[in-house]
Amino acid sequence: MNQQQINQQSAQQTMPQPPNVVSTKDEMYITDMLSWNLLTMKKAHFFAMHCQDQEIKTALEQAGQMHQRHYEKILSHLQPAGINKQLQQ
């Protein structure tokens, strides 16, 4: 097995449960993921509202909805651990 195959296999493995402690680096990455999705969702909505072409407008709305789902999914993963309250402070 070559190095690339080993890297692909290790990258595809998931944790059976999240760790009990979230490191500062992990918290910063989670915050970034939330920010990226929220910003992209807002931009897609803004551009859709100012778009004249209905096909492009629909595509932008769908992209915004996708990012909203991603944002909400990340939050749902954080809620059981209570991490989202710490991130919002």
PyMOL commands that set and color helices and strands:
alter all, ss='L'
color gray80, all
select helices_A, chain A and resi 3-12+24-49+54-81+83-88
alter helices_A, ss='H'
color red, helices_A
deselect
rebuild
show_as cartoon
